[in-house]
Amino acid sequence: MEISVLVCTYNSSEKNISYTLDSIMAQKYEDYEVIIADDGSADNHEEFIKNYFLRHDFRRYKLRLSKTNVGTIRNIYEGAMIASGTYIKPIGAGDAFAHKSVLSNAVSFMKRENAMIMFTDMRLFSNTSQGIVFYQNTTIPHKMKPWKTPEKPEEILENIIVYNDQISGASMFYERKYLQNMMLILEKSVVYTEDLCQYIALLEGQRICYFPQCCILYECETGISTNPIASNKERIVKDKNNFMDEIFEKYGDNPYVKRRKKIEYIERTESKRYLKGIKKTLAEPRWLFFRLSYLINKI
């Protein structure tokens, strides 16, 4: 099996599950399987999912249905452990592949580049009662120039480690065993935010490949990192703080980590927003330039 599509669900609606599975079933590619990994939902829609695959006469699927909520990291890990693909694409219920050649193109690219991790362009949308509404094209990370030919690894390190210009986890593909290992490492300090693995990859010298094609449609209002519910934001902040403390301890001699630590200290200790901005600019003068360019790009 070339690639496993790992559909992660948690209290997902049948509508969102169908939307994701429809985009998978539409792929013009045969060498893939589907793993449904449910993280202890009140209703995991087991019968609905089985009937869906039965209607499509699709047998290359496995179910991993947790009885308890274990968090995103463990859910992905458990799903990856029953996967058989050389590569793996985690995708949240409600997100979708952008076109019918995503899997074939992604596998070809990862083979050609011998990639352990890659990410693609994606498009954000909301699934409203009036239908699907797409947002203006957004680049994530914000600064894409250093990712394009020729790649600039030092600038990539600076942008992600120092300025937190992260790759979105929704756009990432992995070599399966590498993903399994990354989730085990993250699980020591993180519960929900799997995309933090990019920090470890870069600090360990692992190249992250960029595939310049829009492959993912990301439903940007139901994911834990974009959902406005306060409890979700608190979980993300807790994950990030715990993770960064691990990074500071393990990679404390890295010059980029040292610079990030100064910014992180200000972020955690200063409550007033304008004072945070002033102190960050004094500690890291390019921070203001980076932040302003981000805000201008959003207008």
VENRA-V190645 format. One record per helix or strand. SS is the DSSP state (helix for helix, strand for strand). FROM is the first residue (numbers start at 0). TO is the last residue. If there is no record, write none. Layout:
BEGIN
ss: <SS | SS>
from: <FROM | FROM>
to: <TO | TO>
END
This chain:
BEGIN
ss: <strand | helix | strand | helix | strand | helix | strand | strand | helix | strand | strand | helix | helix | helix | strand | helix | helix | strand | helix | helix | helix | helix>
from: <2 | 13 | 31 | 45 | 60 | 71 | 86 | 95 | 101 | 116 | 130 | 144 | 152 | 168 | 171 | 175 | 193 | 207 | 229 | 254 | 272 | 285>
to: <8 | 24 | 37 | 54 | 64 | 80 | 91 | 96 | 112 | 127 | 133 | 146 | 161 | 170 | 174 | 185 | 202 | 218 | 249 | 268 | 282 | 297>
END
